[in-house]
């Protein structure tokens, strides 16, 4: 287990304007106000049916709000954010304490007053004080988080594949059984959890709490209006061991001429090896009355892209996935493994976390690494957000340099460092939070 470095200085949170107060929210007493604020921020309303089954996923002690107290008799919540206590796997397999930032919202009547900056700097400070090495998020608006040191660390692929798409044969696939059933958390939850936690990928966050697992398996009643209930395709060996699964709905559609044009819409799919992937996708692409399959988020190196004999016949989109922020640069650099020897001085710019800024001598390889402060001249110079983008091995430092986001001060140092930072398995996370 790596000994984690603790930053010696922290973030100075931005103050809220006069008449506002920022404070930790009570998980019970402030729950209704938190939910109401979230509805305002993200412009949604739960139906009575949805409200009856909704799961409260937020963890006590990790939600912070900004109160508008200008009307002393009736303070109102003007902004909110929360975080999950995750552990995020990095190249080499170590799982680092990570603050999963979520529910970031400002009431539309309180925008442009610095409330978001006050919340995000408070989040960074609290996360560092808890000893969390990383912060991770999904960005509702991509233009915001780079200003706070977050970079896109993983990407995912989404495919639309036609029914009957030709897939390559895989030995062992015909020895597996694919069970199709209506999703029942009581009967299927344990198998789904076993498969999900068996995946070995950087960025792959587990659903470690009962609330997160329950929320992920929730079948929202309002989503059934245009489609069926959630179903599960569960791949098992002949002796019953789960090796893969998919959560999906079918949406029945017909052309004016009576031709079936149904769509299989996936919520999540996971396969632990090539036979399981072949069995799973062979089933999903051959369901009666369906014309296409729309995948959920897949790794950019997912088996499906290489099982298809005609990738041109599929519609493929690549989208940003998890954004991360390095809260403790030397701890993060020391914790991961590198696929080739690395010996480089990185100069990191970080305006918000002073302990990260400076020059770090990184030495390491496949067996481990160290990152120590150094007065030596920098070989490469980059912002902490760009270091975050390369950190999980999914974005090349050389690609960032080509975009002007990494400066090579010592000729010849970029290529071997970019090679070392890469990783054979693409980082990804399979679910949003």
FENLINCOR-V511088 format. One line per field, one symbol per residue. ss: DSSP state (~ for helix, > for strand, _ for the rest). burial: # if it has 24 or more other C-alpha atoms within 12 Angstrom, else .. A space follows every 50 residues. Layout:
BEGIN
ss: ???
burial: ???
END
This chain:
BEGIN
ss: ___________________>>>>>______~~~~~~~~~~~~_____~~~ ~~~_________>>>>>>_______>>>>>>>>>>>>>>_____>>>>>> >>>>>>_~~~____~~~~~~~~~~~~~~~____>>>>_______~~~~__ >>__>>>>>>>>____>_____~~~_>>>>>>__~~~~~~~~~~~~~~__ _________~~~~~~~____~~~~______>>>>>>_____>>>>>>>>> >__>_____>_>>>>>>>>>>__~~~~~~~~~~~_____>>>>>___>>_ __~~~~~>__~~~_>>>>>>__>>>>__~~~~~~~______>>>>>>>>_ ___~~~_>>>>>>>>__>>>>>>______>>>>~~~~~~~~_____~~~~ ~~___>>>____~~~~~~~~~____________
burial: ...##.#..##.#..#...######....##.######.##......... .....####..#######.......######################### #######..#..#.##############.##########.....##.### #################..#..#..#####..#.#..##.#######.## #######....#########.......#########.....######### ##.........##########################.############ #####.##.....#....#####################.########## .##.############.######....#####################.# #...####....#####################
END
